[in-house]
Amino acid sequence: MKALGIILAGGNSSRMQNLSDKRAISAMPIGGSYRSIDFTLSNMTNSHIQTVAVLSQYNARSLNEHLNSSKWWNFGRKQGGLFLFTPTVTANNSWWYRGTADAMWQNIDFLKKRHEPYVIIASGDCVYKLDFNKVMDYHIAKQSNITVVCAKVPDYDDVGRFGVVKMDHDGQITDFEEKPMVAHSDIVSTGIYVIRRRTLIELLEQCNKEGRYNFVTDVLIRYKGMQKIYGYMLEGYWSNIASVKSYYQTNMDFLKPEVRDYFFRQEPKIYSKAYDLAPAKFNAGSSVKNSLVASSCIINSQVEDSVLFKKVFVGNNCVIKNSIILNGAYIGDNVYVENCIVESDETLLSNTSYIGKDEIKIVAENHNRYGI
């Protein structure tokens, strides 16, 4: 592959509320067994990209632990591999990443030392499959300076939290508006870009010289009249998880047979870090309907239309409906949970009830199960 990959995984979003208190958005659990960044990493390795840099910053510990071995995504190699960059104090710079462009500029030496002619920039908070080779072919055929991968926003999502684009009949982007108050299109940028490496270096150096730090507003929007910027439409499933509503709905989508089949069974595969865990255990009296139950879960009650991640314990006489239960949660006896996201390692005390009515309820009460 004649491109290297950069995954922007350092941001935070207030739309995630306290779900991002423990982890970066790119490390959010998805579909019972994955992390959000697994989808982008898998797309990279499936496209035969051999060198990928992950730029992390906010709450990076969980993400760093997940990426502690690159072999799971086939990046354990002598040439290239997986690089993890966090903000570093140097003689010339002591800033945290001030934006997406600044994050890349602070690691510009990495770009300068590489030999690949193209760079694929992607975010780590999207769920999708994409062959980057097809995007590269499109980019070259159009003689584009920058190619933006675009998609239609799912019906449940808010168009206003994305960069909204308009394209002409040839695919060239004629208008790009970042997070508009009123959107005039349902075509948005997915946060995936293709650009020549030398062009990216020049643009990053110019942005830094002018005190500009955001790749979208200070490169794409600012240069859209000077550079040939084309849009490539992504077909198939795509979702950005950087809000509570979209994160919940994305996990609920995995309960649909066609979505499960697309990600779990159809080639190319999605890879993740493997854990040596026992299979889920369903004790007498348990009832599980249309749900995903991950390894080492112990179920003693009713679970319906829900996603349970690793090592979840569900006590006796419980009802779990339309909910997401994250890793290691402990649910005591006689507990009712509906329309909720239960935080990882959370304890729901016996004889309690949690119901999300007008919106999804996040349960993060930090109870100590051993002190009761």
C-alpha positions in Angstrom: 0.0 0.0 0.0 1.4 3.4 -1.0 -0.1 5.2 2.0 0.4 5.4 5.8 -2.4 5.8 8.2 -3.0 8.3 11.0 -5.8 7.7 13.5 -7.0 10.7 15.4 -8.0 9.3 18.8 -7.3 12.1 21.3 -10.5 14.0 21.5 -13.3 14.2 24.0 -17.0 15.1 23.6 -19.4 16.6 26.1 -22.1 14.8 24.2 -20.8 11.6 25.7 -21.6 13.0 29.2 -19.8 10.9 31.9 -19.3 7.9 29.6 -15.9 9.4 28.7 -14.9 10.0 32.3 -13.0 6.7 32.3 -11.8 6.4 28.8 -11.2 8.0 25.4 -14.1 7.8 23.0 -12.0 5.7 20.7 -11.8 3.1 23.5 -15.6 2.8 24.0 -16.9 -0.8 23.9 -18.9 -1.7 20.8 -21.0 -4.7 19.9 -20.2 -6.9 22.9 -16.5 -7.6 22.0 -14.9 -4.6 20.2 -13.6 -1.2 21.0 -14.4 1.7 18.6 -10.9 2.0 17.3 -10.9 -1.7 16.3 -13.0 -0.8 13.2 -10.5 1.8 11.9 -7.5 -0.3 12.7 -9.1 -3.3 11.0 -9.9 -1.3 7.9 -6.3 -0.1 7.8 -4.8 -3.6 8.0 -7.4 -5.1 5.6 -6.4 -2.4 3.1 -2.7 -3.6 3.5 -1.6 -0.3 5.1 1.5 -1.4 7.0 2.3 1.8 9.0 -0.3 3.4 11.3 0.1 6.1 13.9 -2.5 6.5 16.6 -2.6 10.1 18.1 -4.1 9.8 21.6 -4.4 12.4 24.4 -7.6 12.5 26.5 -8.0 9.7 29.1 -5.6 7.6 27.1 -4.9 4.8 29.6 -7.7 2.5 28.6 -6.9 3.0 24.9 -3.1 2.4 25.5 -3.8 -0.8 27.4 -6.0 -2.0 24.5 -3.2 -1.2 22.0 -0.4 -2.7 24.1 0.2 -5.4 21.5 -0.1 -4.6 17.8 -0.3 -8.3 16.7 -4.0 -8.4 17.0 -4.4 -6.2 14.0 -1.4 -7.7 12.1 0.9 -4.7 12.8 3.6 -6.8 14.5 6.2 -6.3 11.7 9.8 -5.3 11.2 9.0 -2.7 8.6 6.3 -0.2 9.6 3.9 -1.3 12.4 1.7 0.5 14.9 2.9 3.7 16.5 1.2 5.4 19.5 1.9 9.1 20.0 0.8 11.2 23.0 1.7 14.8 23.6 5.4 15.1 24.6 7.3 17.9 26.2 10.4 18.8 24.1 12.9 21.7 24.0 10.7 23.4 21.4 7.2 22.5 22.5 5.3 21.8 25.7 1.7 22.1 24.5 -1.0 19.5 24.7 -2.6 18.9 21.3 -4.6 22.0 20.6 -6.6 20.5 17.7 -6.4 17.9 15.0 -4.0 19.8 12.8 -1.8 20.6 15.8 -1.7 16.9 16.8 -0.3 16.0 13.5 2.1 18.9 13.4 3.6 17.9 16.8 4.4 14.6 15.2 5.5 16.0 11.9 8.9 14.3 12.1 7.2 11.0 11.8 5.6 12.2 8.5 8.9 13.6 7.2 10.8 10.3 7.9 8.3 8.2 6.0 8.4 7.4 2.3 4.8 6.6 1.4 3.4 9.2 -1.0 0.0 9.4 0.5 -1.6 9.7 4.0 -5.0 8.4 5.1 -6.3 10.3 8.1 -9.2 8.7 10.0 -10.9 9.2 13.3 -11.1 6.4 15.9 -14.8 6.9 16.9 -16.7 5.5 13.9 -18.1 2.0 13.2 -17.8 1.0 9.5 -16.0 -1.1 6.9 -14.1 0.6 4.1 -11.5 -0.5 1.6 -9.0 2.4 1.5 -7.6 1.1 -1.7 -10.8 2.1 -3.5 -10.6 5.6 -1.9 -7.0 5.9 -3.1 -7.9 4.9 -6.6 -10.7 7.5 -6.6 -8.4 10.2 -5.3 -5.8 9.5 -8.0 -8.4 9.3 -10.8 -9.9 12.6 -9.8 -6.4 14.2 -9.5 -7.7 15.5 -6.1 -5.6 17.4 -3.6 -7.7 16.2 -0.7 -10.4 13.5 -0.8 -13.0 13.5 2.0 -15.0 10.2 2.6 -18.6 11.2 3.1 -21.7 9.3 4.2 -25.4 9.9 4.8 -26.3 10.5 8.4 -28.4 7.8 10.1 -32.0 8.9 10.7 -31.6 8.9 14.5 -28.5 11.1 14.5 -28.1 14.9 14.6 -26.7 16.3 11.4 -25.6 19.4 13.2 -22.8 17.7 15.0 -20.9 16.9 11.8 -19.2 18.7 8.9 -21.9 19.0 6.3 -20.8 18.9 2.6 -22.3 19.6 -0.8 -20.9 18.1 -3.9 -21.4 18.8 -7.7 -22.2 16.1 -10.3 -18.5 15.2 -10.6 -18.0 14.7 -6.8 -16.1 17.8 -6.1 -17.0 19.5 -2.8 -18.5 22.9 -3.4 -19.5 23.7 0.2 -18.2 22.5 3.6 -19.9 23.8 6.7 -18.7 22.6 10.1 -21.4 21.8 12.6 -24.1 24.2 11.2 -27.1 25.4 13.2 -29.3 24.6 10.2 -28.1 21.8 7.9 -29.0 22.0 4.2 -27.8 18.5 3.4 -27.7 15.0 5.0 -24.3 14.3 3.5 -21.5 14.6 6.1 -17.8 14.1 6.4 -16.9 10.9 8.1 -13.6 12.3 9.3 -11.6 10.2 6.8 -9.3 12.1 4.4 -6.7 11.2 1.7 -3.9 13.6 1.0 -0.4 13.5 -0.4 2.2 13.3 2.4 4.2 16.3 1.1 1.1 18.4 0.8 0.0 17.6 4.3 3.4 18.5 5.7 3.2 21.9 3.9 -0.3 22.6 5.1 0.5 21.7 8.7 3.6 23.9 8.8 1.6 26.8 7.3 -1.2 26.3 9.8 1.3 26.2 12.7 3.0 29.4 11.5 -0.3 31.2 11.5 -1.5 29.8 14.9 -4.2 27.6 13.4 -4.8 24.2 14.9 -7.9 22.5 13.4 -7.7 20.4 10.3 -11.3 20.9 9.3 -11.7 24.6 9.8 -8.1 25.7 9.1 -7.4 23.4 6.1 -10.5 21.9 4.5 -12.8 24.9 4.8 -10.1 27.6 4.5 -8.5 26.0 1.4 -11.6 24.7 -0.3 -11.5 27.4 -3.0 -7.7 26.9 -3.6 -7.5 23.1 -3.5 -9.4 20.4 -5.5 -11.3 18.7 -2.7 -13.5 15.7 -3.7 -16.0 13.6 -1.8 -16.1 9.8 -1.9 -19.4 8.3 -0.8 -19.1 5.4 1.7 -21.6 2.7 1.0 -22.8 0.3 3.7 -23.1 0.8 7.5 -21.5 3.8 9.1 -22.1 5.4 12.5 -20.2 7.9 14.6 -20.5 7.1 18.3 -19.5 10.4 19.9 -22.8 11.1 21.6 -24.8 9.1 24.1 -27.7 8.7 21.7 -25.6 7.5 18.8 -23.5 5.3 21.0 -26.6 3.6 22.4 -28.2 3.2 19.0 -25.0 1.8 17.4 -24.8 -1.0 20.0 -28.6 -1.6 19.5 -28.0 -1.9 15.8 -25.8 -5.0 16.5 -29.0 -6.8 17.6 -30.2 -6.6 14.0 -29.3 -9.8 12.0 -28.1 -7.9 9.0 -25.7 -5.7 11.0 -24.4 -8.7 13.0 -23.8 -10.6 9.8 -22.1 -7.7 8.1 -19.5 -7.2 10.9 -19.3 -10.7 12.4 -19.4 -13.0 9.4 -18.7 -11.1 6.2 -15.2 -10.5 4.9 -13.1 -8.6 5.6 -13.1 -9.3 9.3 -13.0 -6.8 12.2 -10.2 -7.7 14.6 -9.8 -6.9 18.3 -7.6 -7.8 21.3 -8.3 -11.3 22.4 -9.0 -12.3 26.0 -8.7 -15.8 27.4 -12.1 -15.9 29.1 -14.6 -18.6 29.9 -17.8 -18.7 27.8 -21.0 -17.0 29.1 -23.0 -19.1 31.7 -26.8 -19.2 31.7 -28.1 -20.6 34.9 -31.4 -22.3 35.5 -34.2 -19.7 35.4 -32.4 -17.4 33.0 -34.1 -16.2 29.8 -32.2 -14.3 27.0 -34.0 -12.9 24.0 -32.5 -11.0 21.1 -29.4 -10.0 23.0 -25.6 -10.1 22.7 -23.9 -11.7 25.8 -20.1 -11.6 25.8 -17.6 -14.0 27.4 -17.6 -14.7 31.2 -21.0 -13.3 31.8 -23.2 -15.1 34.4 -26.9 -14.7 33.8 -29.6 -15.8 36.3 -32.6 -13.8 35.1 -34.4 -12.2 32.1 -32.4 -10.3 29.5 -34.2 -8.9 26.5 -33.0 -6.7 23.5 -29.8 -5.8 25.3 -26.0 -5.9 24.9 -23.9 -7.3 27.7 -20.1 -6.9 27.6 -17.5 -9.1 29.3 -17.8 -10.3 32.9 -21.2 -9.0 33.6 -23.1 -10.7 36.5 -26.9 -10.6 36.5 -28.5 -11.8 39.8 -31.8 -13.5 40.5 -35.3 -12.1 39.6 -33.8 -9.3 37.5 -35.2 -7.8 34.3 -32.8 -6.2 31.8 -34.5 -4.5 28.8 -33.2 -2.3 25.9 -30.0 -1.7 27.8 -26.2 -1.7 27.4 -24.3 -3.2 30.3 -20.5 -2.5 30.1 -17.6 -4.7 31.2 -17.6 -6.1 34.7 -20.9 -4.7 35.9 -22.5 -6.5 38.8 -26.3 -6.5 39.0 -27.8 -7.6 42.3 -31.0 -9.5 42.9 -34.5 -8.1 42.1 -33.1 -5.2 39.9 -35.0 -3.7 37.0 -33.0 -2.0 34.2 -34.6 -0.5 31.1 -33.3 2.0 28.5 -30.0 2.4 30.3 -26.3 2.3 29.8 -24.6 0.8 32.9 -21.0 1.9 33.3 -18.2 -0.7 33.5 -17.5 -2.2 36.9 -20.7 -0.6 38.3 -22.7 -2.2 41.0 -26.5 -2.1 41.0 -27.6 -2.8 44.5 -30.4 -5.4 45.1 -34.0 -4.2 45.0 -33.4 -1.2 42.9 -34.8 0.1 39.6 -33.2 2.1 36.8 -35.4 3.4 33.9 -34.5 5.8 31.2 -37.8 7.5 30.2 -37.4 10.5 27.9 -33.7 9.7 27.1 -31.1 7.1 27.7 -30.1 6.9 31.4 -26.4 6.5 32.3 -26.0 4.5 35.5 -22.6 5.4 37.1 -23.1 5.5 40.9 -19.8 4.0 42.0 -21.4 1.7 44.6 -19.0 -0.6 46.4 -20.4 -4.1 46.1 -18.1 -5.5 48.8 -18.9 -3.0 51.4 -22.6 -3.8 51.7 
